[in-house]
Protein backbone atom coordinates (compact mmCIF):
# COMPACT_ATOMS: atom_id res chain seq x y z
CA UNK A 1 0.00 0.00 0.00
CA UNK A 2 1.16 3.51 -0.76
CA UNK A 3 2.70 5.08 2.38
CA UNK A 4 0.67 8.27 1.89
CA UNK A 5 -2.57 6.28 2.12
CA UNK A 6 -1.24 4.02 4.85
CA UNK A 7 -0.34 6.91 7.16
CA UNK A 8 -3.96 8.09 7.18
CA UNK A 9 -5.26 4.64 8.02
CA UNK A 10 -2.65 4.09 10.73
CA UNK A 11 -3.19 7.48 12.38
CA UNK A 12 -6.97 6.98 12.32
CA UNK A 13 -6.58 3.54 13.91
CA UNK A 14 -4.26 4.98 16.57
CA UNK A 15 -6.67 7.80 17.34
CA UNK A 16 -9.87 5.74 17.40
CA UNK A 17 -9.05 2.15 18.35
CA UNK A 18 -5.48 1.39 19.43
CA UNK A 19 -4.12 2.34 22.82
CA UNK A 20 -0.53 2.44 21.51
CA UNK A 21 1.65 1.65 18.51
CA UNK A 22 2.41 -1.70 20.13
CA UNK A 23 -1.31 -2.45 20.45
CA UNK A 24 -1.95 -1.54 16.80
CA UNK A 25 0.92 -3.74 15.60
CA UNK A 26 -0.14 -6.66 17.78
CA UNK A 27 -3.76 -6.39 16.54
CA UNK A 28 -2.69 -6.39 12.89
CA UNK A 29 0.16 -8.90 13.25
CA UNK A 30 2.89 -6.42 12.30
CA UNK A 31 6.20 -5.55 13.83
CA UNK A 32 6.81 -1.97 14.84
CA UNK A 33 9.97 -1.88 12.76
CA UNK A 34 8.03 -3.04 9.64
CA UNK A 35 5.42 -0.33 10.04
CA UNK A 36 7.87 2.42 10.95
CA UNK A 37 10.11 1.43 8.03
CA UNK A 38 7.26 1.36 5.53
CA UNK A 39 6.03 4.80 6.57
CA UNK A 40 9.60 6.16 6.58
CA UNK A 41 9.69 5.36 2.85
CA UNK A 42 7.04 8.05 2.44
CA UNK A 43 8.89 10.52 4.66
CA UNK A 44 6.84 9.90 7.81
CA UNK A 45 8.29 9.38 11.26
CA UNK A 46 6.75 8.11 14.47
CA UNK A 47 6.02 10.82 17.04
CA UNK A 48 5.31 8.99 20.31
CA UNK A 49 4.50 12.20 22.20
CA UNK A 50 1.69 12.87 19.69
CA UNK A 51 0.86 9.17 19.20
CA UNK A 52 0.92 9.59 15.42
CA UNK A 53 3.07 9.53 12.32
CA UNK A 54 3.99 12.89 10.79
Secondary structure, 3 states (H helix, E strand, C coil): CCHHHHHHHHHHHHHHCCCCHHHHHHHCCCCHHHHHHHHHCCCCCEECCCCEEC
